[in-house]
Amino acid sequence: MSPSILVLNQFAKPRSETGCTRHVELFERLRGRFRIIAGDRDFYSRRRFSVREPGFTTIRVSSYNRNDHRRVLNWLSYCVGTIWSGIRCERPSVVYAVSPHLLTPLVGWLLARLWRSRFVFEVQDLWPRSLVELGHLREGSMLHRALSTLERWLYYRADHIVIVTDGWRPYFDQLGIDLRRVTTISNGAEPDDFQPDPSMTPLRERVPVNGRLIVFAGAHGVKDGVQAVLEAAAELQEHTFVLIGDGMDKSRLVEHAREEELFNVYFLDMLPKKELCGILGGADIGVHAVANLPLFRLGMSPNKLYDYLAAGLPVVTNAKGEPHAIVQTSNAGLGVAPGDLADGIRALANLDDKMLAQMRDNAVAYMREHKSRSVQAKRLQSVLDELVGYTKGDCHQSAIH
């Protein structure tokens, strides 16, 4: 029999919503049955949403406005609801639990034990290390030690660990994890999903455009480097910058742009994935920016970089390591130092249309061969088949009811 998968990801989204559609896009390409259990609040806007789609269940979770005890209650409400939902579904062959917070994989391990299923832990963020670097947690504190212990405990009890970048492999090696139990399933995007959609209002009709149209589409948080994008826009006022997305830092960023009189900067709300895919290719350049944090030097697998490339956008990135290597290998953009974002954008903006068109073709070709959802789904299928001892036979795919 092909594997049946119970996927636990509080922040998963269906294609009809904004946000993390990674798991819908991956698991719908796999052989077998799946069910995704997610929270019913958007990670960035905290608005509540509902979904009626096969294979997708939402759990009612509590609200929060900042990083305090209410956010922890939000995680706990998801976990309690997930346990109740998980024990009522058909027995899965694999429980697939996704971080960043460590309570979800803890629930995944518990359900896997109850069902006598295999347990896969997908690591989306290196907690608690990232909490320390973002200033949310003091290194060496009692809570930090407790989370570090839980982290290692979960790694050792997982039947397999999925990570999103090869750059994290040395980290797991240092923890004594057998790297044969660790597989990289990168984030990615499917170029066919990013064809221009004539039913959508083009990006160039949503804002007045002067010079090149430069887009940043992603989270507006402290770690996301949006401040650097605004600083670049201040230097390049002959070009138009559109920032699409939401996050805890957005209101401050909007106020900063107003105070600095950045009339060439336009902020748009988050868009449903389908709508974003249909209009993103209408820009001239995509900007991938991150804050200069040591954690990012270990490795990254940034969704917005892959979205730009799948849409055929030349890219400027200030993230060292894998993002630099990708734009250089694909010949689809420039990698710059953290403080040189404006110079990189200027260099691409000054290229003629023929050169930019060639970069567009290079970007799409690279994604098809290396980072498409289809390519990554094949790798994940191999992992799951090995875990459950699959041999050729049943190829039926549906939702776990």
N, C-alpha and C positions, 0 to 999 in steps of 0.2 A: 504494500500500500504506500502511496505517496504521503508525505507528512501533512498533518493538520496542525496549524500554528495558532496559538493564542498570543497576540502581540499586546504588550502593556506599555503604553506611552502616553503620559498625561497630556502632552502638548502636540500630539498628532492631529492632523487636519485632513479632511477630504479635499478633493480637487475643487469643490465649489466654494471653499473658504480660503482666506489668506493664511499664511504660516507654513508649518512643517508638513508638507505632503510627501516627504521621503518614503514613508512606510506604505502608504497606499500605492504609490508609484512602483515600489519594489515588489510588494507582495502580490499585486494584481498580475505581475509578469511571471510568477512562480507556478510550478505544478503543485497542485494540492489545494487544501482549504485553509482559509484564514479568518480570523476575527480580530479586529483592533478595538481595544478599550481605551478611550481617551477622556480627559476632563472636558466639561462643557463651557469653559471660559478661555478666551483667547489669552495667550501668554503676554502679549504686548499691551493690548487695549483693556484687558480684563473683562470685556463684554461677554455676555452669555450667548451661546449659539446652540442650535439643535440640528441634528443630522438624521435623515432617514435614507440610508444607503446600505446595500448588502455588505456585510462584513465589517460594519462600523457601528460601535456602540459608544454613547457618551454617558459619563457619570456626573451627576450634579456635584459641583464642588463649591466651597465657600469663597467669598471675595476677599481681596486685600488691595491696599493702595501703596504699600512700601515694604521694604525688607525688614519686617518685624515679626512678632509672633503670629500675626494673621497669615503671613505667607506660609509658615510652618503648618498652621491649621488647614490651609488650602491643600497642601500636600497630603496631610493626614486624611482629609475628607475624600480625596481621590483614592487613597489606598484602602480605606474601609469599604467604599463603594465597589472597588475593583475586586476585593476578596469575595464580597457577596455575589457579584456578577460572575466571577470566575468559577466559583464552585457550582453554579447552576447551569453552566454550559456543558456541551458534550466534551468528553475527555479529549484533550489535545495530545498529540505526540510530542510537541515541543512548546514550552512556555518561553517566549522571547521578550525580555524586559529591557527597557531603555532608560538610561539616565537622561538629564544630568543629576537630579537629586537621587540619593541612594535608597530612599524608601521604596521606590518603584521596583528596583531589582530585588530588594528584600522580600516584597510581596510576591514577585515572580518566583523566587526560590521556594517560598512557602507553598504556593499553588503547585509548583512542579513536584514537590514532595507529596502533597496530598493526592495528586493525580498519578504519581509515579511516572512522570514525564521527564524528558530531557530539559535542561535549563540553559538558555543562552542569554548572556549579559552583553547588550550593546552599549558601549561607552561613548557617549556624545560629548562629554566634558570630563576633565580629570579632577573631579571633586575628591578631597577638599582643597587640592593645590590651587585651583583657580579662584576659590573663595579668598584664600590668603592674598593672592596677588592683586585682587580687585579691592582689597581692604575691608571685606565683609567678615573676616575671621582672623583672629590673632594666632599666629603660628605658635605651637607649644601649649596653647590653652587646653583646658579640659575637654571642651567641645571638639577642638581640632584633633586631639588624640583619639577621642571616641570615633569620630568620622573616619580617621585614617585606619583604625582597627576594623571598622565595618567594611571599608573599601577593600582591604586585603582579604577579609573573611569571605566576601562575596566573590572576589576573583578566584579564590581557591576552590570554591564550591560550584562554580559554573562549569558545565560540561564543555562549553566553548565560549570564547570571548570575541566579540566583533568590535573592531575599532574603525575609525573613519580616516585615519592617516597613518602611513608607514612610519612617520616621525615619532609616534608614540611607542614603537616597539622596544627601543632601549629602556624606556621607563618601566615596562612590564618585565623586561629581562632583569633589571635591577631589583625588582620585587621578588625575584625567584620564580616567576610564572613560566611554565613550559611554553615556549613560543609556538610549539606545534598546536597548541590550543587557542591560538590567537590568529584571526584572519582580518585583513583590511577590506572593508566594503565601503569604498569612498562615497561621499556625497556626489551628486551629479545632476544631469539634466538631459532630457531627450530632445534633440534638435527638432524633430517633427512636431513637438508640442509648441514650438516657438515660431511657427509660421505666422505672418501677418494676418490678422483676422479683420476682414472688411466690415464686420458688424460692430466693431469697437471703434470709438472715437480715437483717431490717431494721436500719439503723444504730441506731435507738433501742432495740433489744433487745441490742445488743452492749456497751453501757455504761449505767450508771445516769444518768438525765437529770434535772437541775434547771434551771428557767428555760428560756431558749432553747438550742437545740443548734447550736453554732457549729463549723464544720469547716474545717480546713486540709488539703488533699490535694495533696501534691507533694514535691519533693526537700527533704531536710533538710541543706542545705549552708550554708556561711558566707554565700553571696550570696543565700540564699533568704528571709531575713528572719524565720526562725522564732523567733529570740530576741525580736523585737518582739511576736510572737503570745503568747509566754509572759508578757511584761511586761503585755500587755493582759489576759490571763487572771488575773494577780495582782490587777488593779484590779476585775475583774468576776467575783468569785467566786460571785455568785448565778446565773451561767450556766455551762453545760457546754461544754468545748472538746475536740474530738477531732482529733488530728493523725495523718494517714494518710500513710505513706511511709517512705523510708529515705534515707540519705546519710552522708557522712563525718563530719558534725557531730552525728549523732543521739544517740550515746552520751553526749556532753557535755550535750546538751539534756535528755535523760532524767534525768541526774544533777542538773542544775540544778533541774528541776521537783521532784525528790525533796527536795533541800536546802531549797528555798523552801516546801515543804509545799503545793504546788499540787494539792490534792485534787480540784479540778474539771477537771483536765487528764488526758486519756487518750491514750496513744500506741498506734496500731495499725500492724501491718506493712503493707508494700506489698500491694496487692490486684491480681489480674488485671484488665485493663481492663474486661472484661465484667461482673465482679462489682462493681467500683467504679461503673460506669454504672448498675447496677441498684439501688444503695442510696444514691447521693449525694443524690438529691432528697429524701431523708427528713430532711435537716437543715433548719434554719431560715435560716441565714446562711452564706455562704462567705467566707473571708478570703483575699485575695490580698496577700501581703506580700513585699517585696524589701529587700535591704540598700541603704543610701543611697550608691550608687556613681555617679560621673559617666557611666559607660558606659551605664547604663540610661536616662539622660536623652536620649540620642540616639534611642532608640526601643526598643520591646519588642513581642513577640507571644506573650504567656504562655499556655501550654496550660491551666494550672489555672484561669485566669480564664474561658476559653472553656468548660471543662468545667462550671464552676459555672453559667454562664448557660444552657448547653444543658440542664442538669438543672433549670432553673427556680429557681435560688437567687438571692436578693438578695445583692449583693456589696459588701464594703468593700475598697478597694485603697489602699495607700499609695504606689503607683508613679505618678509624674507622667507627663505626656505622653499617649501613646495609651491606656493603661489608664484614666486619668481621663476622657478623652474618651469612651471606650466606655460606661462606666457612666452618664455624664451624658446622652449621646445616647440611650441605650436606656431611660433612666429606670428603671434596674434596680439602683440602689445608690448608694453614696457614694464619692467620691474625697477622701482626706484627706492632710495633710502627713505626712512620714515619722514624726514623733513623736506623731501624733494618732490612732493606730490604735484605742486604747481608746475614745476619744470617738466615733469613727465607728461602732464596733460597738455602743456603748451607744445611739446615736441610732437605729440600725436595730432593735435589740432592743426599744426602747420603742414602736415603731410597733404599731398594732393589727393583728390578723390580716387584716383586709380590705385594708389598705395593702400588707402583705407579699404577699398573694395577687395583687394587681395588678402588683407588681414581678416576681413569678414569670412572669406572662403576658407582660410586656414583655420579659423576658430571653429567653424562648424565641422570641418573634416576631423580635427583633433577630438572633438567631443564624441563624434560617432565611433571613432576607433578606440578611445581610451576611457571616457568618463560618462558615457550615456547610462541611463537607468538600465537598459537592456544588458549592457556589458556587466554592470555590477550585480544585476539579478542572477546572471549565470553563475557568478562566484558564490553568491549566497545559496543558490540552489544546491551547489555541490556540498557546501557545509552541512545543510539540513539533511540532504540525502545520506551523507555519511553517518550523521548522528543517529538516524532512525533505521539504518541498514536498508535503504531503498534499493530495489532493483527494478528494471523496466517492467511496467505493468500498468496500474491505474494512473491515468493522466487527468482525472477529473479535477476541476477547480471550482470551488464555491465558497460560501461563507460557513463558518462553524455556527450552528444555531444554538 
